[in-house]
Amino acid sequence: MSAITTATYGLLSANARFNQAATQTVQDSSSGSGKDLVTDFVEQQEARTAFQASVSVIKTANSMTGSLLNITA
């Protein structure tokens, strides 16, 4: 499996995690149940960081592929 494929799955997973955490934040804040919103915000930040890491993997893989093509050309 290529790095780009793996990073793409990481992007999709992080996006889903962020959306779930954002939905949970809205539910917790509107229900008045007193649930810990900090946990929801931390999950959003973790998902954001995972997304950024996956983007970095894609950029690096793209750069490495470009370098290899330049060497062989």
C-alpha distances in whole Angstrom, upper triangle without the diagonal:
4,7,8,7,7,10,11,11,13,16,16,17,19,21,22,23,25,27,27,29,31,32,33,35,37,38,39,41,43,43,46,44,44,41,39,38,36,34,32,32,31,28,28,28,25,23,24,23,19,19,20,18,15,17,17,14,13,17,16,13,15,18,16,15,19,20,18,20,23,23,23,25
4,5,5,6,9,10,11,12,14,16,17,18,20,22,23,24,26,27,29,30,32,33,35,37,38,39,41,43,44,46,45,44,41,39,37,36,33,32,32,30,27,27,26,24,22,22,21,18,17,18,16,13,14,14,11,10,13,12,9,11,14,12,12,15,17,15,17,20,20,20,22
4,5,5,6,8,10,10,12,14,15,16,18,20,21,22,24,26,26,28,30,31,32,34,36,37,38,40,42,43,43,42,38,36,35,33,31,30,29,27,25,24,23,21,19,19,18,15,14,15,12,9,11,11,7,7,10,9,7,10,12,11,11,14,16,15,17,20,20,21,23
4,5,5,6,9,10,10,12,14,15,16,18,20,21,22,24,25,27,28,30,31,33,34,36,37,39,40,42,42,41,38,36,34,33,30,29,28,27,24,23,23,21,18,18,17,15,13,14,12,9,9,10,7,5,9,9,7,8,11,11,11,14,16,16,17,19,21,21,22
4,5,5,6,9,10,11,12,14,15,17,18,20,21,23,24,26,27,29,30,32,33,35,36,38,39,41,41,40,37,35,33,32,30,28,28,27,24,23,23,21,18,19,18,15,14,15,14,10,12,13,10,9,12,13,10,12,15,15,14,17,19,19,19,22,24,23,25
4,5,5,6,9,10,11,12,14,15,16,18,20,21,22,24,26,27,28,31,32,33,34,36,37,39,38,38,34,33,31,30,27,26,26,24,21,21,21,18,16,17,16,12,12,14,12,8,11,12,9,9,13,13,11,13,16,16,16,19,20,20,21,24,25,25,27
4,5,5,6,9,10,10,12,14,15,16,18,20,21,22,24,25,26,29,30,31,32,34,36,38,37,36,33,31,29,28,26,24,23,22,19,19,18,16,14,14,13,10,9,10,8,5,7,9,6,6,10,11,10,12,14,15,15,18,19,20,21,23,25,25,27
4,5,5,6,9,10,11,12,14,15,17,18,20,21,23,24,26,27,29,30,32,33,35,37,36,36,33,31,29,28,26,24,24,23,20,19,19,17,14,14,14,11,9,11,11,7,8,11,9,8,11,13,12,13,16,17,16,19,21,21,22,25,26,27,28
4,5,5,6,9,10,11,12,14,15,17,18,20,21,22,24,26,27,28,30,32,33,35,34,34,31,29,27,27,24,22,23,21,18,18,18,16,13,14,15,11,10,13,12,9,11,13,12,11,15,16,15,16,19,20,19,22,24,24,25,28,29,29,31
4,5,5,6,8,10,10,12,14,15,16,18,20,21,22,24,26,26,28,30,31,33,32,32,28,27,25,24,21,20,20,18,15,15,15,12,10,11,11,7,7,10,9,6,9,11,10,10,14,15,14,16,19,19,20,22,24,24,26,28,29,30,32
4,5,5,6,9,10,10,12,14,15,16,18,20,21,23,24,25,27,29,30,32,32,31,28,26,24,23,21,19,19,18,15,14,14,12,9,10,10,8,5,8,9,6,7,11,10,10,13,15,15,16,18,20,20,22,24,25,26,28,30,31,32
4,6,5,6,9,10,11,12,14,15,17,18,20,21,23,24,26,27,28,31,30,30,27,26,24,24,21,19,19,19,15,14,15,14,10,12,13,10,8,12,12,10,11,14,14,13,16,18,18,19,22,23,23,25,27,28,28,31,32,33,34
4,5,5,6,9,10,11,12,14,15,16,18,20,21,22,24,26,27,29,28,28,25,23,22,21,19,17,17,16,13,12,14,12,8,11,12,9,8,12,12,10,12,15,15,15,18,19,19,21,23,24,24,27,29,29,30,33,34,35,36
4,5,5,6,9,10,10,12,14,15,16,18,20,21,22,24,25,27,27,26,23,21,19,18,16,14,14,13,10,9,10,8,5,7,8,6,5,9,10,9,11,14,14,14,17,19,19,20,23,24,25,27,28,29,31,33,34,35,36
4,5,5,6,9,10,11,12,14,15,17,18,20,21,23,24,26,26,26,23,22,19,19,17,14,14,15,11,10,11,11,7,8,11,9,7,11,12,11,12,15,16,16,18,20,20,21,24,25,26,27,30,31,31,34,35,36,37
4,5,5,6,9,10,11,12,14,16,16,18,20,21,22,25,24,25,21,21,18,19,17,14,15,15,11,10,13,12,8,11,13,11,10,14,15,14,15,18,19,18,21,23,23,24,27,28,28,30,33,33,34,36,38,39,40
4,6,5,6,9,10,10,12,14,15,16,18,20,21,23,22,22,19,17,16,15,13,11,12,11,8,7,10,9,6,9,11,10,10,13,14,14,16,18,19,19,22,24,24,25,28,29,30,31,33,34,36,38,39,40,41
4,5,5,6,9,10,10,12,14,15,16,18,20,22,21,21,18,17,14,14,12,9,9,10,7,5,8,8,5,7,10,10,9,12,14,14,15,18,19,19,21,24,24,25,27,29,30,31,33,35,36,38,39,41,42
4,5,5,6,9,10,11,12,14,15,17,18,21,21,21,18,17,15,16,14,11,11,13,10,8,11,12,9,10,14,13,12,15,17,17,18,21,22,22,24,26,27,27,30,31,32,33,36,37,38,39,42,42,43
4,5,5,6,9,10,11,12,14,15,16,19,18,19,16,15,13,15,12,9,11,12,9,9,12,12,10,12,15,14,14,17,19,18,20,23,24,24,26,28,29,30,32,34,34,36,38,39,40,42,44,45,46
4,5,5,6,9,10,10,12,14,15,17,16,16,13,12,10,11,9,6,7,9,6,6,9,10,9,11,14,14,14,17,18,19,20,23,24,24,26,28,29,30,32,34,35,36,38,40,41,43,44,45,47
4,5,5,6,9,10,11,12,14,16,16,16,14,13,10,12,11,7,8,11,9,7,10,12,10,11,15,15,15,17,20,20,21,23,25,25,27,29,30,31,33,35,36,37,39,40,41,43,45,46,47
4,5,5,6,9,10,11,12,15,15,16,14,14,11,14,13,9,11,13,11,10,14,15,13,15,18,18,18,20,23,22,23,26,27,28,30,32,33,33,36,37,38,39,42,43,44,46,48,49,49
4,5,5,6,8,10,10,13,12,13,10,11,9,11,10,7,10,12,10,10,14,15,14,16,18,19,19,22,23,23,25,27,29,29,31,33,34,35,37,39,40,41,43,44,45,47,49,50,51
4,5,5,6,8,10,11,12,11,9,9,6,9,9,6,7,11,10,9,12,14,14,15,18,19,19,21,23,24,25,27,29,30,31,33,34,35,37,39,40,41,43,45,46,48,49,51,52
4,6,5,6,8,10,12,12,11,12,9,12,13,9,11,14,13,12,16,18,17,17,21,22,21,23,26,26,27,30,31,32,33,35,36,37,39,41,42,43,45,47,48,49,51,53,53
4,6,5,6,9,9,11,10,11,10,13,13,10,13,16,15,14,18,19,18,20,23,23,23,26,28,28,29,32,33,34,35,38,38,39,41,43,44,45,48,49,50,52,54,55,55
4,6,5,7,7,7,6,8,7,11,11,9,11,14,14,14,17,18,18,20,23,23,24,26,28,29,30,32,34,34,36,38,39,40,42,44,45,46,48,50,51,53,54,56,57
4,6,6,8,8,8,9,7,11,12,10,12,15,15,15,18,20,20,21,23,25,25,27,29,30,31,33,35,35,37,39,40,41,43,45,46,47,49,51,52,53,55,57,57
4,6,8,10,10,12,11,15,16,13,15,18,18,18,21,23,22,23,26,27,27,29,32,32,33,35,37,38,39,41,42,43,45,47,48,49,51,53,54,55,57,59,59
4,5,8,9,12,12,15,16,14,16,19,19,19,22,24,24,25,28,29,29,31,33,34,35,37,39,39,41,43,44,45,47,49,50,51,53,55,56,57,59,60,61
4,5,8,11,11,15,16,15,17,19,20,20,23,25,25,26,29,30,30,32,34,35,36,39,40,41,42,44,46,47,49,50,51,53,55,56,57,59,61,62,63
4,6,9,10,14,14,14,16,19,19,20,23,24,24,26,28,29,30,32,34,35,36,38,40,41,42,44,45,47,48,50,51,53,54,56,57,59,60,62,63
4,6,8,11,12,12,15,17,17,19,21,22,23,25,27,28,29,31,32,34,35,37,38,40,41,43,44,46,47,49,50,52,53,55,56,58,59,61,62
4,6,9,9,9,12,14,14,16,18,19,20,22,24,25,26,28,29,30,32,34,35,37,38,40,41,43,44,46,47,49,50,52,53,55,56,58,59
4,5,6,7,9,10,12,13,15,16,18,19,21,22,24,25,27,28,30,31,33,34,36,37,39,40,42,43,45,46,48,49,51,52,54,55,57
4,5,5,6,9,10,11,13,14,15,17,19,20,21,23,25,26,27,29,31,32,33,35,36,38,39,41,42,44,45,47,48,50,51,53,54
4,5,5,6,9,10,10,12,14,15,16,18,20,21,22,24,26,27,29,30,31,33,35,36,37,39,41,42,43,45,47,48,49,51,52
4,5,5,6,9,10,10,12,14,15,16,18,20,21,23,24,26,27,29,30,32,33,35,36,37,39,41,42,43,45,47,48,50,51
4,5,5,6,9,10,11,12,14,15,17,19,20,21,23,25,26,27,29,30,32,33,35,36,38,39,41,42,44,45,47,48,50
4,5,5,6,9,10,10,12,14,15,17,18,20,21,23,25,26,27,29,30,32,33,35,36,38,39,41,42,43,45,47,48
4,5,5,6,9,10,11,12,14,15,16,18,20,21,23,25,26,27,29,30,31,33,35,36,37,39,41,42,43,45,46
4,5,5,6,9,10,10,12,14,15,17,18,20,21,23,24,26,27,29,30,32,33,35,36,37,39,41,42,44,45
4,5,5,6,9,10,10,12,14,15,17,18,20,21,23,24,26,27,29,30,32,33,35,36,38,39,41,42,43
4,5,5,6,9,10,10,12,14,15,16,18,20,21,22,24,26,27,28,30,31,33,35,36,37,39,41,42
4,5,5,6,9,10,11,12,14,15,17,19,20,21,23,24,26,27,29,30,31,33,35,36,37,39,41
4,5,5,6,9,10,11,12,14,15,17,18,20,21,23,24,26,27,29,30,32,33,35,36,38,39
4,5,5,6,9,10,11,12,14,16,17,18,20,21,23,24,26,27,29,30,32,33,35,36,37
4,5,5,6,9,10,10,12,14,15,16,18,20,21,22,24,26,27,29,30,31,33,35,36
4,5,5,6,9,10,11,13,14,15,17,18,20,21,23,24,26,27,29,30,32,33,35
4,5,5,6,9,10,11,12,14,15,17,18,20,21,23,24,26,27,29,30,32,33
4,5,5,6,9,10,11,12,14,15,16,18,20,21,22,24,26,27,29,30,31
4,5,5,6,9,10,11,12,14,15,16,18,20,21,23,24,26,27,29,30
4,5,5,6,9,10,11,12,14,15,17,18,20,21,23,24,26,27,28
4,5,5,6,9,10,11,12,14,15,17,18,20,21,23,24,26,27
4,5,5,6,8,10,10,12,14,15,16,18,20,21,22,24,26
4,5,5,6,8,10,10,12,14,15,16,18,20,21,23,24
4,5,5,6,9,10,10,12,14,15,16,18,20,21,22
4,6,5,6,9,10,11,12,14,15,16,18,20,21
4,5,5,6,9,10,10,12,14,15,16,18,20
4,5,5,6,9,10,11,12,14,15,17,18
4,5,5,6,9,10,11,12,14,16,16
4,5,5,6,9,10,11,12,14,15
4,5,5,6,9,10,11,12,14
4,5,5,6,9,10,11,12
4,5,5,6,9,10,10
4,5,5,6,9,10
4,5,5,6,9
4,5,5,6
4,6,5
4,6
4
